[in-house]
Amino acid sequence: MSGRKKYVSVQAYLADVPPESKRRLNKIRQLVKKHVPGAVETISYNIPAFRLRKTFMYCAAFKNHISIFPPLKNETSLARLLRPYRNAKGNLRFDLREPMPYGLVVRVARALARRDSVPKARKVDRS
């Protein structure tokens, strides 16, 4: 079994985060709560997350960056703006040495919430 600490709350997670990362994560949390009505904070996969009907966005602090998951796909209006922040899997990575594009983070949170709030179409058996 892994010796990695298990977080039971966002506050417990933040207690172990360095000051600059904590400041940025707190700002992201504040913005998501403000701009995605009904979003509820939780811990999922041992990192802070937000959910509506289901979990739509995760954010985590690393030594040199903040990441937002999952990748935002099929959002052509944001694709060019997100390109500098995407890693190989498409997740967003914001370097702590650079200013945080909070307006872009709000747009991403809204898009992820919108994407995950639409029920998936059920397959119809036509046999």
Protein Blocks (a to p, Z undefined) as FASTA:
>chain_A
ZZbdcdfbfklmmmmpcfklmmmmmmmmmmmmmmmghiacddeehiacddfkbcfbdcdd
dfkbccdddddehilklmmmmmmmpcfkopacddfkbccdfklmmmmmmmmmmmmmpccd
ddddfZZ
